[in-house]
Amino acid sequence: MTTNKSMRKSDAGWVADPKTGIGLPKVAYGKGIYVYDVHGNRYIDASGGPAVYSLGHGNEEVNEALKRQLDKIAHGYRYTFTSDALEELESLVTEACGADFADMVFVTGGSEAVEGALKIALQYHTARGEKSRRRFISRRRSWHGNTLGALGVSEFLDRRAAFEGALVEASHVSAANAYRPPPGVRPADIAAFCAAELAAEIERLGPQHVAAFIFEPVVGAAGGVVPAPPGYAKAMREVCTRYGVLMIADEVMCGSGRCGTWRALEFDGVEPDIMPIAKGLGGGYVPLGATVYHRRVADVLFDVDGGPMTGHTFTGHTLACAAGVAVQRIIRRDDLLARVRRGGAILMRRLGEELRDLPEVGDIRGRGYFIGVEFVADPKTKEPFPAALGVCGRIVRAAAADDGLLCYPSPTNVDGVNGDTTILAPPYNTTDEELEEIAVKYGRAVRKVIGEVRTSR
């Protein structure tokens, strides 16, 4: 038996194979929110992998739609053909986002969608005669993907380290976290502070050099689910508009309905210029993402260049688009975004009840079925546990090993080294009974690990 070497250092929370004790379990099949390994062990997938599985696993309607598409053709190359699947998915996305978001490039995942967003921003400014706008601004404690461009605008120290010196140059302004505001800033003043900071950084670089500001409306893996504070997105939108800087809302993890509105930024009453999406769009059935861009950007690209100059061999892949159509039809037909809003409130309440007497639970936050729980050594000072204790990884392992509960570890969320948060992101069609199972099993794992940590300290 060889050891599974696919586990990254930053993913060290995952449970080992229950039979061998090494590597990862080998998956056999899944149905709904449950996944089974080859040894017959059942897991409840409470994080949807990394917030991917919007309809859970083994949905028969989606599988049948994929079979029907395969019987016709798997892939019509985008420079030779369009397809019913691609055109219908475009219509569904536009209907969900609004008429001004009628243009998009379908890709195979979130990193590629972000890469496309960066390229479209650069192309837009070039087409307008402002080729000097080459710089990007993003935020600290951010994660936008694994390509060199997406990694360059991220500030996830562990994941950047091996590639420093070869990344896209970017500036990083403050994170926007109501639980951990910038030093000396009151939570109520975060929006004004961050807007002034963004304006100052644009002025420092020179507005003529800045292409776009990129941020996650609800920070995922790098922050452990951090919603934008009230007024933040509108304040940042105003600064971007004032300086002619494009706003890129990275909704790869938090979008496509995950937060209870189809666009996560819809909650904040703001429209971006460019919006990468993925994960919940196709629900994990076939790799799928998209770079969606506003009409004001599209008009420039099509007038000058005839369209966006980004894409790859599998852009607009027919089978992937058919998967997206099937998933999005079901979400709409069954009114699952309303269920996400209602169920998210239930899960937040139940988590609070299960964890209420643990002072080490510093913050329970999120929107819809995108929830983060942050753990701290001192609830008064919010001091994180030392990274060496590996608290969030231990919680993830205990939940999986003892109860078959899968949740997602988000370490280093405070300063790039320390910080422990776990993420829960179940499928949109999760039942009330399954929410109860998640809350109880999660609470049990947290109590076990926090008890061990208290004893060891």
C-alpha positions as a Markdown table, in Angstrom:
| # | Residue | x | y | z |
|---|---|---|---|---|
| 1 | Met | 0.0 | 0.0 | 0.0 |
| 2 | Thr | 1.5 | 3.4 | -1.0 |
| 3 | Thr | 0.8 | 6.5 | 0.9 |
| 4 | Asn | -1.5 | 9.0 | -0.7 |
| 5 | Lys | 0.7 | 12.1 | -1.3 |
| 6 | Ser | -2.0 | 14.4 | -2.6 |
| 7 | Met | -2.7 | 16.0 | 0.8 |
| 8 | Arg | -1.3 | 19.6 | 1.0 |
| 9 | Lys | 0.3 | 20.9 | 4.1 |
| 10 | Ser | -2.5 | 23.4 | 4.3 |
| 11 | Asp | -5.1 | 20.6 | 4.1 |
| 12 | Ala | -3.7 | 18.7 | 7.1 |
| 13 | Gly | -7.0 | 18.6 | 8.8 |
| 14 | Trp | -8.3 | 15.7 | 6.7 |
| 15 | Val | -8.8 | 12.3 | 8.2 |
| 16 | Ala | -6.6 | 9.3 | 7.2 |
| 17 | Asp | -7.9 | 6.2 | 5.7 |
| 18 | Pro | -9.8 | 4.4 | 8.5 |
| 19 | Lys | -8.4 | 1.0 | 7.6 |
| 20 | Thr | -4.7 | 1.7 | 6.8 |
| 21 | Gly | -4.3 | 4.9 | 8.9 |
| 22 | Ile | -2.3 | 6.5 | 6.0 |
| 23 | Gly | -3.3 | 8.7 | 3.1 |
| 24 | Leu | -6.9 | 9.6 | 2.4 |
| 25 | Pro | -9.9 | 7.4 | 2.3 |
| 26 | Lys | -10.8 | 6.1 | -1.2 |
| 27 | Val | -14.2 | 7.3 | -2.3 |
| 28 | Ala | -16.7 | 4.7 | -3.6 |
| 29 | Tyr | -19.9 | 6.6 | -4.2 |
| 30 | Gly | -22.1 | 9.4 | -3.0 |
| 31 | Lys | -25.8 | 10.1 | -2.6 |
| 32 | Gly | -27.2 | 13.4 | -1.5 |
| 33 | Ile | -25.2 | 14.8 | 1.4 |
| 34 | Tyr | -23.6 | 11.5 | 2.1 |
| 35 | Val | -20.4 | 10.0 | 0.7 |
| 36 | Tyr | -19.2 | 6.4 | 1.2 |
| 37 | Asp | -15.7 | 5.0 | 1.0 |
| 38 | Val | -14.5 | 1.6 | -0.3 |
| 39 | His | -14.6 | 0.2 | 3.2 |
| 40 | Gly | -18.3 | 1.1 | 3.6 |
| 41 | Asn | -17.8 | 4.0 | 5.9 |
| 42 | Arg | -20.4 | 6.8 | 5.6 |
| 43 | Tyr | -19.5 | 10.5 | 5.8 |
| 44 | Ile | -21.9 | 13.4 | 5.9 |
| 45 | Asp | -20.4 | 16.0 | 3.6 |
| 46 | Ala | -21.1 | 19.2 | 5.6 |
| 47 | Ser | -18.7 | 21.4 | 3.7 |
| 48 | Gly | -19.6 | 20.3 | 0.2 |
| 49 | Gly | -15.9 | 19.6 | -0.3 |
| 50 | Pro | -14.6 | 23.2 | -0.5 |
| 51 | Ala | -18.2 | 24.6 | -0.9 |
| 52 | Val | -18.7 | 22.9 | -4.3 |
| 53 | Tyr | -21.6 | 20.5 | -4.1 |
| 54 | Ser | -24.7 | 22.7 | -4.4 |
| 55 | Leu | -27.0 | 19.7 | -5.0 |
| 56 | Gly | -25.0 | 17.0 | -3.1 |
| 57 | His | -23.9 | 13.8 | -4.9 |
| 58 | Gly | -25.5 | 11.4 | -7.3 |
| 59 | Asn | -28.5 | 13.6 | -8.3 |
| 60 | Glu | -30.3 | 11.5 | -10.8 |
| 61 | Glu | -31.7 | 14.4 | -12.9 |
| 62 | Val | -28.2 | 15.8 | -13.4 |
| 63 | Asn | -26.8 | 12.4 | -14.2 |
| 64 | Glu | -29.5 | 11.8 | -16.8 |
| 65 | Ala | -28.9 | 15.2 | -18.4 |
| 66 | Leu | -25.2 | 14.4 | -18.7 |
| 67 | Lys | -26.0 | 11.0 | -20.3 |
| 68 | Arg | -28.3 | 12.7 | -22.8 |
| 69 | Gln | -25.6 | 15.2 | -23.7 |
| 70 | Leu | -22.9 | 12.5 | -24.0 |
| 71 | Asp | -25.2 | 10.6 | -26.4 |
| 72 | Lys | -25.1 | 13.7 | -28.7 |
| 73 | Ile | -21.6 | 15.1 | -28.3 |
| 74 | Ala | -19.2 | 15.7 | -25.4 |
| 75 | His | -17.4 | 18.8 | -26.6 |
| 76 | Gly | -17.9 | 21.1 | -29.5 |
| 77 | Tyr | -14.8 | 23.3 | -29.8 |
| 78 | Arg | -15.7 | 26.9 | -29.0 |
| 79 | Tyr | -14.1 | 28.4 | -32.1 |
| 80 | Thr | -16.0 | 26.1 | -34.3 |
| 81 | Phe | -19.4 | 25.7 | -32.7 |
| 82 | Thr | -21.8 | 27.1 | -30.1 |
| 83 | Ser | -24.3 | 24.7 | -28.4 |
| 84 | Asp | -27.7 | 24.6 | -26.9 |
| 85 | Ala | -26.1 | 23.9 | -23.5 |
| 86 | Leu | -23.8 | 26.9 | -23.6 |
| 87 | Glu | -26.5 | 29.3 | -24.8 |
| 88 | Glu | -29.0 | 28.1 | -22.2 |
| 89 | Leu | -26.5 | 28.4 | -19.4 |
| 90 | Glu | -25.6 | 31.9 | -20.5 |
| 91 | Ser | -29.4 | 32.8 | -20.3 |
| 92 | Leu | -29.7 | 31.2 | -16.9 |
| 93 | Val | -26.7 | 33.1 | -15.5 |
| 94 | Thr | -27.9 | 36.4 | -17.0 |
| 95 | Glu | -31.4 | 35.9 | -15.6 |
| 96 | Ala | -29.9 | 35.2 | -12.2 |
| 97 | Cys | -27.5 | 38.1 | -12.3 |
| 98 | Gly | -29.4 | 40.8 | -14.2 |
| 99 | Ala | -29.6 | 41.9 | -17.8 |
| 100 | Asp | -26.3 | 43.9 | -17.6 |
| 101 | Phe | -24.4 | 40.6 | -17.0 |
| 102 | Ala | -25.1 | 39.0 | -20.4 |
| 103 | Asp | -21.5 | 38.3 | -21.4 |
| 104 | Met | -19.3 | 35.6 | -19.9 |
| 105 | Val | -16.6 | 33.1 | -20.7 |
| 106 | Phe | -17.2 | 29.6 | -19.4 |
| 107 | Val | -14.0 | 27.9 | -18.1 |
| 108 | Thr | -13.1 | 24.8 | -16.1 |
| 109 | Gly | -12.7 | 26.1 | -12.6 |
| 110 | Gly | -12.3 | 29.0 | -10.2 |
| 111 | Ser | -8.6 | 29.8 | -10.6 |
| 112 | Glu | -9.2 | 29.9 | -14.4 |
| 113 | Ala | -12.2 | 32.2 | -13.9 |
| 114 | Val | -10.1 | 34.6 | -11.8 |
| 115 | Glu | -7.3 | 34.5 | -14.4 |
| 116 | Gly | -9.9 | 35.4 | -17.0 |
| 117 | Ala | -11.1 | 38.3 | -14.9 |
| 118 | Leu | -7.6 | 39.7 | -14.6 |
| 119 | Lys | -7.0 | 39.4 | -18.3 |
| 120 | Ile | -10.4 | 41.0 | -19.2 |
| 121 | Ala | -9.5 | 43.9 | -16.9 |
| 122 | Leu | -6.2 | 44.5 | -18.6 |
| 123 | Gln | -7.8 | 44.1 | -22.1 |
| 124 | Tyr | -10.5 | 46.6 | -21.1 |
| 125 | His | -8.0 | 49.3 | -20.2 |
| 126 | Thr | -5.8 | 48.6 | -23.2 |
| 127 | Ala | -8.8 | 48.9 | -25.5 |
| 128 | Arg | -9.6 | 52.3 | -23.9 |
| 129 | Gly | -6.1 | 53.6 | -24.6 |
| 130 | Glu | -4.9 | 53.2 | -21.0 |
| 131 | Lys | -2.4 | 50.4 | -21.3 |
| 132 | Ser | -0.5 | 51.9 | -18.3 |
| 133 | Arg | -3.2 | 50.4 | -16.0 |
| 134 | Arg | -1.4 | 47.1 | -15.2 |
| 135 | Arg | -1.5 | 46.9 | -11.4 |
| 136 | Phe | -4.0 | 45.1 | -9.2 |
| 137 | Ile | -5.0 | 45.7 | -5.6 |
| 138 | Ser | -6.4 | 43.0 | -3.4 |
| 139 | Arg | -6.7 | 42.4 | 0.4 |
| 140 | Arg | -4.7 | 40.7 | 3.1 |
| 141 | Arg | -6.0 | 37.3 | 4.1 |
| 142 | Ser | -7.3 | 36.6 | 0.6 |
| 143 | Trp | -7.3 | 33.6 | -1.7 |
| 144 | His | -8.1 | 33.9 | -5.4 |
| 145 | Gly | -6.7 | 30.7 | -6.9 |
| 146 | Asn | -3.6 | 28.7 | -7.9 |
| 147 | Thr | -2.6 | 30.0 | -11.3 |
| 148 | Leu | 0.3 | 32.5 | -11.2 |
| 149 | Gly | -2.0 | 35.5 | -11.8 |
| 150 | Ala | -4.6 | 34.4 | -9.2 |
| 151 | Leu | -2.0 | 33.5 | -6.7 |
| 152 | Gly | -0.3 | 36.8 | -7.2 |
| 153 | Val | -3.4 | 38.8 | -6.2 |
| 154 | Ser | -3.9 | 36.5 | -3.2 |
| 155 | Glu | -2.3 | 37.0 | 0.2 |
| 156 | Phe | -2.2 | 33.4 | 1.5 |
| 157 | Leu | 1.4 | 33.2 | 2.7 |
| 158 | Asp | 1.7 | 29.4 | 2.9 |
| 159 | Arg | 0.5 | 28.9 | -0.7 |
| 160 | Arg | 2.6 | 31.8 | -2.2 |
| 161 | Ala | 5.9 | 30.9 | -0.6 |
| 162 | Ala | 7.2 | 28.5 | -3.3 |
| 163 | Phe | 6.4 | 30.9 | -6.1 |
| 164 | Glu | 7.5 | 34.3 | -4.8 |
| 165 | Gly | 9.4 | 36.3 | -7.4 |
| 166 | Ala | 7.4 | 34.9 | -10.3 |
| 167 | Leu | 3.9 | 36.2 | -9.4 |
| 168 | Val | 1.8 | 39.1 | -10.7 |
| 169 | Glu | 2.7 | 42.2 | -8.8 |
| 170 | Ala | -0.2 | 43.4 | -6.5 |
| 171 | Ser | -0.8 | 45.6 | -3.6 |
| 172 | His | -2.6 | 44.4 | -0.5 |
| 173 | Val | -4.9 | 46.6 | 1.6 |
| 174 | Ser | -6.6 | 45.7 | 4.9 |
| 175 | Ala | -8.9 | 42.8 | 5.3 |
| 176 | Ala | -12.5 | 43.7 | 6.2 |
| 177 | Asn | -13.5 | 41.6 | 9.2 |
| 178 | Ala | -15.9 | 42.9 | 11.8 |
| 179 | Tyr | -14.6 | 40.4 | 14.4 |
| 180 | Arg | -11.0 | 41.5 | 13.7 |
| 181 | Pro | -11.1 | 45.1 | 12.6 |
| 182 | Pro | -7.9 | 46.9 | 11.6 |
| 183 | Pro | -5.9 | 48.1 | 14.7 |
| 184 | Gly | -7.6 | 51.1 | 16.3 |
| 185 | Val | -10.6 | 51.0 | 14.0 |
| 186 | Arg | -14.1 | 50.4 | 15.4 |
| 187 | Pro | -16.2 | 47.8 | 13.6 |
| 188 | Ala | -18.7 | 50.5 | 12.6 |
| 189 | Asp | -15.9 | 52.5 | 11.0 |
| 190 | Ile | -14.4 | 49.6 | 8.9 |
| 191 | Ala | -16.1 | 50.7 | 5.6 |
| 192 | Ala | -14.9 | 54.3 | 5.8 |
| 193 | Phe | -11.4 | 53.2 | 6.9 |
| 194 | Cys | -11.0 | 50.7 | 4.1 |
| 195 | Ala | -12.3 | 53.0 | 1.5 |
| 196 | Ala | -9.9 | 55.7 | 2.5 |
| 197 | Glu | -7.1 | 53.1 | 2.5 |
| 198 | Leu | -8.0 | 51.9 | -1.0 |
| 199 | Ala | -8.1 | 55.5 | -2.3 |
| 200 | Ala | -4.7 | 56.2 | -0.7 |
| 201 | Glu | -3.1 | 53.2 | -2.3 |
| 202 | Ile | -4.5 | 54.1 | -5.7 |
| 203 | Glu | -3.1 | 57.6 | -5.3 |
| 204 | Arg | 0.3 | 56.1 | -4.2 |
| 205 | Leu | 0.5 | 53.9 | -7.2 |
| 206 | Gly | -1.0 | 56.6 | -9.5 |
| 207 | Pro | -4.6 | 56.0 | -10.8 |
| 208 | Gln | -3.2 | 55.7 | -14.3 |
| 209 | His | -1.4 | 52.5 | -13.2 |
| 210 | Val | -4.2 | 50.7 | -11.4 |
| 211 | Ala | -6.4 | 48.2 | -13.4 |
| 212 | Ala | -8.7 | 46.7 | -10.8 |
| 213 | Phe | -9.5 | 46.0 | -7.1 |
| 214 | Ile | -10.3 | 42.3 | -6.5 |
| 215 | Phe | -12.0 | 41.0 | -3.3 |
| 216 | Glu | -14.3 | 38.2 | -2.1 |
| 217 | Pro | -17.7 | 39.5 | -0.9 |
| 218 | Val | -17.5 | 36.7 | 1.7 |
| 219 | Val | -14.0 | 35.6 | 2.2 |
| 220 | Gly | -13.7 | 31.8 | 2.0 |
| 221 | Ala | -10.6 | 29.6 | 2.6 |
| 222 | Ala | -8.2 | 32.4 | 3.6 |
| 223 | Gly | -10.4 | 34.0 | 6.2 |
| 224 | Gly | -12.8 | 31.3 | 7.3 |
| 225 | Val | -16.0 | 32.8 | 5.9 |
| 226 | Val | -15.8 | 36.5 | 6.5 |
| 227 | Pro | -18.8 | 38.6 | 5.2 |
| 228 | Ala | -18.2 | 42.1 | 4.1 |
| 229 | Pro | -19.1 | 44.5 | 7.0 |
| 230 | Pro | -22.2 | 46.8 | 6.4 |
| 231 | Gly | -21.5 | 49.5 | 3.9 |
| 232 | Tyr | -18.1 | 48.2 | 2.9 |
| 233 | Ala | -18.9 | 47.1 | -0.6 |
| 234 | Lys | -20.7 | 50.3 | -1.5 |
| 235 | Ala | -17.8 | 52.4 | -0.2 |
| 236 | Met | -15.2 | 50.4 | -2.2 |
| 237 | Arg | -17.4 | 50.6 | -5.3 |
| 238 | Glu | -17.5 | 54.4 | -5.0 |
| 239 | Val | -13.7 | 54.6 | -4.8 |
| 240 | Cys | -13.3 | 52.3 | -7.8 |
| 241 | Thr | -15.7 | 54.3 | -9.9 |
| 242 | Arg | -14.1 | 57.6 | -8.8 |
| 243 | Tyr | -10.7 | 56.5 | -10.1 |
| 244 | Gly | -11.7 | 54.4 | -13.1 |
| 245 | Val | -10.6 | 51.2 | -11.4 |
| 246 | Leu | -12.5 | 48.1 | -12.2 |
| 247 | Met | -14.1 | 46.2 | -9.3 |
| 248 | Ile | -13.7 | 42.4 | -9.5 |
| 249 | Ala | -16.0 | 40.5 | -7.1 |
| 250 | Asp | -14.5 | 37.0 | -6.7 |
| 251 | Glu | -17.6 | 34.9 | -6.1 |
| 252 | Val | -16.0 | 31.5 | -6.9 |
| 253 | Met | -16.6 | 30.2 | -3.4 |
| 254 | Cys | -19.4 | 32.4 | -2.0 |
| 255 | Gly | -21.5 | 32.9 | -5.2 |
| 256 | Ser | -23.9 | 31.0 | -7.4 |
| 257 | Gly | -26.4 | 30.9 | -4.5 |
| 258 | Arg | -24.2 | 29.7 | -1.7 |
| 259 | Cys | -25.1 | 32.7 | 0.5 |
| 260 | Gly | -28.8 | 32.7 | -0.3 |
| 261 | Thr | -28.7 | 35.2 | -3.1 |
| 262 | Trp | -27.4 | 34.1 | -6.5 |
| 263 | Arg | -24.8 | 36.9 | -6.5 |
| 264 | Ala | -23.2 | 37.1 | -3.0 |
| 265 | Leu | -22.7 | 40.9 | -3.6 |
| 266 | Glu | -26.4 | 41.3 | -4.2 |
| 267 | Phe | -26.8 | 41.2 | -0.4 |
| 268 | Asp | -24.7 | 44.4 | -0.3 |
| 269 | Gly | -26.6 | 46.2 | -3.0 |
| 270 | Val | -23.6 | 46.5 | -5.3 |
| 271 | Glu | -22.8 | 45.4 | -8.9 |
| 272 | Pro | -19.2 | 44.6 | -9.8 |
| 273 | Asp | -17.6 | 45.1 | -13.2 |
| 274 | Ile | -16.3 | 41.5 | -13.5 |
| 275 | Met | -17.3 | 38.5 | -11.5 |
| 276 | Pro | -15.6 | 35.1 | -11.5 |
| 277 | Ile | -17.8 | 32.2 | -10.5 |
| 278 | Ala | -17.4 | 28.4 | -10.2 |
| 279 | Lys | -18.0 | 25.7 | -7.6 |
| 280 | Gly | -21.8 | 25.9 | -7.0 |
| 281 | Leu | -22.5 | 26.8 | -10.6 |
| 282 | Gly | -22.1 | 23.2 | -11.8 |
| 283 | Gly | -22.2 | 21.6 | -8.4 |
| 284 | Gly | -19.1 | 19.5 | -9.0 |
| 285 | Tyr | -20.6 | 17.2 | -11.6 |
| 286 | Val | -18.2 | 18.4 | -14.3 |
| 287 | Pro | -15.5 | 21.0 | -13.8 |
| 288 | Leu | -17.1 | 24.4 | -14.6 |
| 289 | Gly | -16.6 | 28.1 | -13.9 |
| 290 | Ala | -17.2 | 31.4 | -15.7 |
| 291 | Thr | -15.9 | 34.9 | -15.9 |
| 292 | Val | -19.0 | 37.1 | -16.1 |
| 293 | Tyr | -18.6 | 40.8 | -17.0 |
| 294 | His | -20.8 | 43.8 | -17.0 |
| 295 | Arg | -22.2 | 45.4 | -20.2 |
| 296 | Arg | -20.0 | 48.5 | -19.7 |
| 297 | Val | -16.9 | 46.3 | -19.9 |
| 298 | Ala | -18.4 | 44.1 | -22.7 |
| 299 | Asp | -19.2 | 47.1 | -24.9 |
| 300 | Val | -15.6 | 48.2 | -24.9 |
| 301 | Leu | -14.2 | 44.7 | -25.6 |
| 302 | Phe | -16.5 | 44.0 | -28.5 |
| 303 | Asp | -16.2 | 47.5 | -30.1 |
| 304 | Val | -12.4 | 47.4 | -30.1 |
| 305 | Asp | -11.3 | 43.7 | -30.1 |
| 306 | Gly | -14.5 | 41.8 | -31.1 |
| 307 | Gly | -14.7 | 40.1 | -27.7 |
| 308 | Pro | -12.6 | 38.9 | -24.8 |
| 309 | Met | -9.1 | 37.7 | -25.5 |
| 310 | Thr | -9.1 | 34.9 | -22.9 |
| 311 | Gly | -10.0 | 31.2 | -23.0 |
| 312 | His | -8.6 | 27.8 | -23.5 |
| 313 | Thr | -9.2 | 24.5 | -25.4 |
| 314 | Phe | -12.1 | 23.5 | -23.0 |
| 315 | Thr | -13.6 | 26.9 | -22.7 |
| 316 | Gly | -17.4 | 26.5 | -23.1 |
| 317 | His | -17.1 | 22.7 | -22.8 |
| 318 | Thr | -20.5 | 21.3 | -23.9 |
| 319 | Leu | -20.8 | 18.6 | -21.3 |
| 320 | Ala | -19.8 | 21.0 | -18.5 |
| 321 | Cys | -22.3 | 23.6 | -19.7 |
| 322 | Ala | -25.0 | 20.8 | -19.8 |
| 323 | Ala | -24.2 | 20.0 | -16.1 |
| 324 | Gly | -24.5 | 23.7 | -15.2 |
| 325 | Val | -27.9 | 23.9 | -16.9 |
| 326 | Ala | -29.2 | 20.8 | -15.1 |
| 327 | Val | -28.0 | 22.1 | -11.7 |
| 328 | Gln | -29.3 | 25.6 | -12.2 |
| 329 | Arg | -32.7 | 24.4 | -13.4 |
| 330 | Ile | -33.1 | 22.3 | -10.3 |
| 331 | Ile | -32.0 | 25.2 | -8.0 |
| 332 | Arg | -34.5 | 27.5 | -9.6 |
| 333 | Arg | -37.4 | 25.0 | -9.9 |
| 334 | Asp | -37.1 | 23.9 | -6.2 |
| 335 | Asp | -36.6 | 27.5 | -4.9 |
| 336 | Leu | -33.4 | 26.3 | -3.2 |
| 337 | Leu | -32.1 | 29.8 | -2.6 |
| 338 | Ala | -35.0 | 30.4 | -0.2 |
| 339 | Arg | -34.1 | 27.1 | 1.5 |
| 340 | Val | -30.5 | 28.2 | 1.8 |
| 341 | Arg | -31.6 | 31.5 | 3.5 |
| 342 | Arg | -34.0 | 29.7 | 5.9 |
| 343 | Gly | -31.7 | 26.7 | 6.5 |
| 344 | Gly | -28.7 | 28.9 | 7.1 |
| 345 | Ala | -30.4 | 30.7 | 9.9 |
| 346 | Ile | -31.3 | 27.3 | 11.4 |
| 347 | Leu | -27.8 | 26.0 | 11.2 |
| 348 | Met | -26.3 | 29.2 | 12.7 |
| 349 | Arg | -28.8 | 29.0 | 15.6 |
| 350 | Arg | -28.1 | 25.3 | 16.3 |
| 351 | Leu | -24.3 | 25.8 | 16.1 |
| 352 | Gly | -24.7 | 28.6 | 18.6 |
| 353 | Glu | -26.7 | 26.3 | 20.9 |
| 354 | Glu | -24.2 | 23.5 | 20.6 |
| 355 | Leu | -21.2 | 25.7 | 21.3 |
| 356 | Arg | -22.6 | 28.4 | 23.6 |
| 357 | Asp | -20.7 | 27.3 | 26.7 |
| 358 | Leu | -17.3 | 27.2 | 25.1 |
| 359 | Pro | -15.5 | 30.5 | 25.5 |
| 360 | Glu | -12.9 | 29.3 | 22.9 |
| 361 | Val | -15.5 | 29.7 | 20.2 |
| 362 | Gly | -14.7 | 33.3 | 19.3 |
| 363 | Asp | -17.0 | 33.9 | 16.3 |
| 364 | Ile | -19.8 | 32.1 | 14.4 |
| 365 | Arg | -20.4 | 34.0 | 11.2 |
| 366 | Gly | -21.5 | 33.7 | 7.6 |
| 367 | Arg | -24.4 | 33.9 | 5.1 |
| 368 | Gly | -26.8 | 31.2 | 4.1 |
| 369 | Tyr | -25.0 | 27.8 | 3.8 |
| 370 | Phe | -21.6 | 29.3 | 4.1 |
| 371 | Ile | -20.6 | 29.4 | 7.8 |
| 372 | Gly | -17.3 | 29.8 | 9.6 |
| 373 | Val | -16.5 | 29.1 | 13.2 |
| 374 | Glu | -13.4 | 30.7 | 14.6 |
| 375 | Phe | -11.6 | 29.4 | 17.7 |
| 376 | Val | -9.4 | 31.6 | 20.1 |
| 377 | Ala | -7.2 | 31.0 | 23.1 |
| 378 | Asp | -8.5 | 34.1 | 24.8 |
| 379 | Pro | -12.0 | 35.3 | 24.1 |
| 380 | Lys | -11.3 | 38.7 | 25.6 |
| 381 | Thr | -8.2 | 39.6 | 23.6 |
| 382 | Lys | -9.1 | 37.3 | 20.6 |
| 383 | Glu | -5.6 | 35.9 | 20.7 |
| 384 | Pro | -5.5 | 32.9 | 18.4 |
| 385 | Phe | -4.2 | 29.5 | 19.5 |
| 386 | Pro | -0.5 | 28.9 | 18.6 |
| 387 | Ala | -0.3 | 27.4 | 15.1 |
| 388 | Ala | 1.6 | 24.4 | 16.5 |
| 389 | Leu | -1.5 | 23.2 | 18.3 |
| 390 | Gly | -3.3 | 22.7 | 14.9 |
| 391 | Val | -6.7 | 23.2 | 16.5 |
| 392 | Cys | -8.8 | 23.5 | 13.4 |
| 393 | Gly | -7.1 | 20.5 | 11.8 |
| 394 | Arg | -7.7 | 18.4 | 14.9 |
| 395 | Ile | -11.4 | 19.3 | 14.9 |
| 396 | Val | -11.7 | 18.3 | 11.2 |
| 397 | Arg | -10.0 | 15.0 | 11.9 |
| 398 | Ala | -12.0 | 14.3 | 15.0 |
| 399 | Ala | -15.3 | 15.0 | 13.3 |
| 400 | Ala | -14.5 | 12.7 | 10.4 |
| 401 | Ala | -12.9 | 9.9 | 12.4 |
| 402 | Asp | -15.4 | 9.8 | 15.2 |
| 403 | Asp | -18.7 | 10.7 | 13.5 |
| 404 | Gly | -18.0 | 10.7 | 9.7 |
| 405 | Leu | -18.7 | 14.5 | 9.6 |
| 406 | Leu | -16.7 | 16.3 | 6.9 |
| 407 | Cys | -15.9 | 20.0 | 7.4 |
| 408 | Tyr | -13.3 | 22.2 | 5.9 |
| 409 | Pro | -10.2 | 23.5 | 7.8 |
| 410 | Ser | -9.2 | 27.2 | 7.4 |
| 411 | Pro | -5.9 | 27.6 | 9.3 |
| 412 | Thr | -3.6 | 30.7 | 9.5 |
| 413 | Asn | -6.7 | 32.9 | 9.0 |
| 414 | Val | -5.5 | 35.6 | 11.5 |
| 415 | Asp | -2.1 | 36.6 | 10.4 |
| 416 | Gly | -1.0 | 34.1 | 7.8 |
| 417 | Val | 0.6 | 31.8 | 10.5 |
| 418 | Asn | -1.9 | 31.6 | 13.4 |
| 419 | Gly | -5.6 | 31.3 | 13.4 |
| 420 | Asp | -8.1 | 28.4 | 13.5 |
| 421 | Thr | -11.4 | 28.4 | 11.7 |
| 422 | Thr | -13.5 | 25.6 | 10.2 |
| 423 | Ile | -16.0 | 26.0 | 7.4 |
| 424 | Leu | -19.5 | 24.4 | 6.9 |
| 425 | Ala | -21.1 | 24.6 | 3.5 |
| 426 | Pro | -23.7 | 21.9 | 3.0 |
| 427 | Pro | -25.7 | 21.4 | -0.3 |
| 428 | Tyr | -28.5 | 23.8 | -0.9 |
| 429 | Asn | -31.1 | 21.0 | -0.6 |
| 430 | Thr | -29.9 | 19.8 | 2.8 |
| 431 | Thr | -32.9 | 18.8 | 5.0 |
| 432 | Asp | -33.6 | 20.1 | 8.5 |
| 433 | Glu | -32.8 | 16.6 | 9.8 |
| 434 | Glu | -29.4 | 16.7 | 8.1 |
| 435 | Leu | -28.8 | 20.2 | 9.5 |
| 436 | Glu | -29.4 | 18.8 | 13.0 |
| 437 | Glu | -27.0 | 15.9 | 12.4 |
| 438 | Ile | -24.3 | 18.4 | 11.3 |
| 439 | Ala | -24.8 | 20.6 | 14.3 |
| 440 | Val | -24.7 | 17.8 | 16.9 |
| 441 | Lys | -21.7 | 16.0 | 15.3 |
| 442 | Tyr | -19.8 | 19.2 | 14.8 |
| 443 | Gly | -20.4 | 20.2 | 18.4 |
| 444 | Arg | -19.2 | 16.9 | 19.7 |
| 445 | Ala | -15.9 | 17.1 | 17.7 |
| 446 | Val | -15.3 | 20.7 | 18.9 |
| 447 | Arg | -15.9 | 19.7 | 22.6 |
| 448 | Lys | -13.6 | 16.8 | 22.3 |
| 449 | Val | -10.7 | 18.8 | 20.8 |
| 450 | Ile | -11.2 | 21.9 | 23.0 |
| 451 | Gly | -11.1 | 19.6 | 26.0 |
| 452 | Glu | -7.8 | 18.0 | 24.9 |
| 453 | Val | -6.3 | 21.5 | 24.3 |
| 454 | Arg | -7.4 | 22.7 | 27.7 |
| 455 | Thr | -5.7 | 19.6 | 29.3 |
| 456 | Ser | -2.5 | 20.0 | 27.3 |
| 457 | Arg | -2.2 | 23.7 | 28.3 |
